[in-house]
Amino acid sequence: MKGGDTMDNALTTTLFIGIDVSSKSNYVFALDFFGKKLLSFQVNNNLPGSEEIVSTILSCLKENNLTHLTIAMESTSFYSWHLANTLSTHEALVWFKPKVHCMNPRVICAYKKSFIDMDKTDPKDAFVIADFARVGKITTAPWNGAQYIALQRLTRCRLHLMENISREKSYILSNIFLKFSELAVLDKSENPFSNTFGATSVAVLTEYMSTEELANASIENLVAFLVEKNKNRFSNPEATAKLLQKAARDSYRLDKAIEKAIKRIDNHEFQCLLSIPGIGPVLTAGIISEIGDITKFNNQGCVAKYAGLTWRKKQSGNFTADNTFLTKTGNKYLRYYLLEAAASVVRHSNEYLDYYHKKYAEALVHKHKRALALTGRKLVRLIFALLHNNQLYTSNEVVEKATI
């Protein structure tokens, strides 16, 4: 009973804050446990604005004899990061045991529908968020992303560089050749590509492989790919493949920065994923920085959904389509690193290689992409199991123990 009384007292003496975050300003609304409005104000979304929020909250807590603090806001990409970090770590608020939650906007939108005839305005949105926290609807773990932000910036920057390589063909292709010192010094007669913008060079750099895949692909697979794209016109495709791989491996420096950042974080989560054959420091960093605290996911399916590695059903009457599509509505950064990891694990694990080939054979279209996505979905189960159980990889049996 004493424990229950303590919990009840904590709830009745809690200040519930809802913040509607935007790029320029933040609307703040506060309620006590009984639904009484205590605060409603707007500040700029900058450092002085966040300090004003802290000062006003402190005054409200003291004036109303409140002892605990729960703050909820919608997760709005990087606009909410600094504010969440400030409020969760501010030394003036630490005595009130602040819990800061970054909520999925869709969850708040769904809860708002329970308020009939409410207009969409920022102050009212802040009220809805505060009330959502007050009635105990929050199920996610408190925000603790500060330790991941620096690493996340590096891994996301790396992905943006990869996307730009594919998107900006005419500009990036020329710069790739400048970065590939080995290619730059070759005589024209020895250059693997007679035309920089030809079908084969574009296919190698944009169509099929990311640079990571290019650097780590088996010579046999790369040769087969070059022969197919060039219609067997290379005089020595194996030499071309080796030259391309060396150029790809020598062109990156960002990976080293990511590895250094990992070493500064003493985190068992990294060791768990590093134990998986084929997953190195860079892929581990990308996955961990996007997943964050694994306890905020109830099961492996939630992780897959968060990454957008789920498929939409396509059904009409008794007909069910064989060709379905990834939802791709989740975290694109996490999805990217999971698929990169899957491609690497396939090269180091017979179990995953067999699974990839099985799904490749079953696919009717987009065979490689579909098989890789399904392999990535399988890998999610293993990753969740290792992080959930806080253990190193020994065999796939760990998945069966944590498939909850």
Order of alpha helices (4+ residues) and beta strands (2+ residues): alpha-beta-beta-beta-alpha-beta-alpha-beta-alpha-alpha-alpha-alpha-alpha-alpha-alpha-alpha-alpha-alpha-alpha-alpha-alpha-beta-beta-alpha-alpha-alpha-alpha
